[in-house]
Amino acid sequence: MDAFTTGIMQRIRNAESDLNRALETGDEFLAEVEQAELDDLHRLAAEHGVVVSRQVA
């Protein structure tokens, strides 16, 4: 796995964790921000051929 793939996967895991935390605490604004971040990261990964399975939060 190259550095880009490793980095994007770690950023996705972090954003998923942050989104789950926001949902658990009822922070709707933060949940929207984290979901947008996840969408952007998934788009970026796809543009570079990195396959990521989406987790449903």
C-alpha positions as CSV (number, residue, x, y, z in Angstrom):
1,M,0.0,0.0,0.0
2,D,1.4,3.4,-1.0
3,A,1.6,6.5,1.2
4,F,-1.4,8.1,-0.5
5,T,-3.6,5.0,0.1
6,T,-2.5,4.6,3.7
7,G,-3.2,8.3,4.4
8,I,-6.6,8.5,2.8
9,M,-7.7,5.3,4.5
10,Q,-6.6,6.7,7.9
11,R,-8.4,10.0,7.2
12,I,-11.6,8.0,6.3
13,R,-11.4,5.9,9.5
14,N,-10.9,9.1,11.5
15,A,-13.8,10.9,9.9
16,E,-16.1,7.8,10.4
17,S,-15.2,7.7,14.0
18,D,-15.8,11.5,14.4
19,L,-19.2,11.1,12.6
20,N,-20.2,8.2,14.8
21,R,-19.3,10.3,17.9
22,A,-21.2,13.3,16.7
23,L,-24.3,11.1,16.0
24,E,-24.0,9.5,19.4
25,T,-23.9,12.8,21.2
26,G,-26.6,14.4,19.0
27,D,-24.4,17.0,17.5
28,E,-26.2,17.5,14.2
29,F,-24.0,20.3,12.9
30,L,-20.8,18.3,13.5
31,A,-22.4,15.2,12.0
32,E,-23.2,17.2,8.8
33,V,-19.6,18.5,8.7
34,E,-18.1,15.0,9.2
35,Q,-20.5,13.5,6.6
36,A,-19.4,16.1,4.0
37,E,-15.7,15.3,4.9
38,L,-16.4,11.6,4.4
39,D,-18.1,12.3,1.0
40,D,-15.1,14.3,-0.1
41,L,-12.6,11.7,1.0
42,H,-14.5,8.9,-0.7
43,R,-14.6,11.0,-3.9
44,L,-10.9,11.7,-3.7
45,A,-10.1,8.0,-3.1
46,A,-12.3,7.0,-6.1
47,E,-10.5,9.6,-8.3
48,H,-7.2,7.9,-7.5
49,G,-8.4,4.3,-7.8
50,V,-8.5,3.6,-4.1
51,V,-11.4,1.2,-3.4
52,V,-13.1,1.9,0.0
53,S,-16.1,0.1,1.3
54,R,-18.5,2.6,2.8
55,Q,-19.7,2.1,6.4
56,V,-23.2,3.2,7.3
57,A,-23.1,5.4,10.3
